[in-house]
């Protein structure tokens, strides 16, 4: 179930491309290749790699120019660039680093050294993304109390007076429609205030050993009627005799529910409405995969899905994934969203099998990308 980091190999030597492709794929990476600088720029736009292994000496456009163009593009600055070249002189290395390369390795190279460098660069990318998210959530926590108080009191008054006026009007009064709009918006704002308050409790320290399959069932139960109404079929492939996992049950159920709610909303009006949920253990982590056949998420929108108040919904405050991220990372876990417009979205959640205090930092954090998760094993259950 684990989503794979994507590496673009840019080199005009077929033997080098073949060697790196075989070895990197054997280590679990997803790879693509380009034979010259122009093809590299095109592949970056199409493939959206996490890391680019970039040769310097190439036809049409050298690696220095490719690196420069990548760093000038706002949408591509987050990619890690490892320059790989036969040039060993210090000025050549300095030039590549000045242009924007993250690291530099000289040919001939030892693959073990290259693999270690790749792991280090990808870990640095993950750490940077995690730090940015942590800063955003910390800033949000600082304003939650004040904003909630300032908004809640006026909402009580607006909602109360609107309901009183509505009850005093005759049924066919044209003003009924306007009052319904007011009350709908009041309900939306009240939901936002409630979610703001819940964000403060998303990162609790006290945990118990929990049955994650059971918590997923509780989350699904919240949407039993809506799933039936929209004719969404639920397919489950839950690990038998699954190990218990350290978790805060209420917070994790809410996190799962927020992800499922987004999936349901994304499938509204779609010709195919299928929700896949699977669980398993991989490399010492408990993994949950939630995949839908909805409209998908653009790469540009993917960069902001965890941002507070960012939403594509007509109604809704856009705090569901913010809550899920905070709740899951507080357990030492990770959440990764992968999507392709028109094909659906896959969310992979990884939770440590032992408390994070005894494990240290998780090896990876959220990764943005457009490659769907692997298809689950086709064991299905009817809609709950």
C-alpha positions, 0 to 999 in steps of 0.5 A: 500500500505504501506510496513510492517516492518518484525519481526522474533520471536525466542522463544521455548514457543508456547504461547509466539510466538502465543501471539506476532504473533497475536499482532504484526500482528494486529499492521501492522507488518509482522512476522515469527517465529523460535523455536530454535537457529539453525532455527533462523539463517536459518530463518534470511537468508531466511526472512531478518527481520528488527528486531529479538525478541530473547529468551535466553534460547532455545534448540540446541543454546541459544540466546547469541550464535545466537546474536553473530553469527548474529553480526559477519555476515556483511550482518546481522549487520543492523538488530535490536535485542531485547533479551527477557528472564526470566533472570533478573540479571544484568550480563545476561543483560550486556552479551547480550548487549556486544554481540550485542543486541540492547535492553533487556526485561525481562519476564514476560513483559508488551506488551505495553512496548515491543511494544514501544521498538520495535517502538524505535528500528525500528525508530533508524534503519531508522534514521541510514540509513537516516543519512548514505544517507544524508552524502553520498549525502552531500559528492556528492554535494561537488564534483559535480561542480568540476567533472562536469567542469572537465568532460564536457570540454573534452567531448565536444572536444571528441564528436565534433572531433569524429563526424567530423571524422565520417562525413568525412568517407565513409559509409562502412569504418570499422572505422565507427563502432569504432566512433559509440562506442566512440559517444555512450560512450560520450553520456553516460558520457554527461548524467551523467554530466547532472544528476550530475548538476540536483542533485544540484536542487533536494532538493529545498525548494520552493513548491506549492500544486500539483496534484500528479496524474497529475505529474505521468501522465507527467512522464509516457508521457515521455515513451509513445513510449518506453512503446509501443515499448516494449509492456508494459501494464500500469495499473493505480489505481489513487485516485479520487479527490486526495488532493493536495500535497506540491511539486516541480513539475519539480523535482517530475516528474523527480523523478517519471520518473527515477523510471519508467525508471528503471522499463522499463529497468528491464522488457526488455526481460521478458515474462510478462511486466506489470507496475502498478501505484497506489495512495492513502492516508494513515495515513496522507500521500499521497502514490504512488506505482510503481510496475513492473514485471521485473527481480527484485533486489538481496538483496545484490544489494538492499543495494546500489541502492541509491548509486551514480554511482551504476547501473546494466545497460549496459549504464547509470551513475546510478544517477536516484535513487539518484536523486529520493531519494534526491528529495523525502526526501527534501519534507519530504517524504520517498521512499521504494524499495522492490524486489524479484529476478525474481518476480519484484520490488515495489517502495512505495513513501510517501509524507506529505500532509502538509509541513514538517516544520509543521510536523517534521521528517517523521516517517520512511525512506527507508526500504530495503527488499525482500517482494513485495508490496501488489498487487494493485487493478486491475483497468487498463488503456491501455499503454499511 
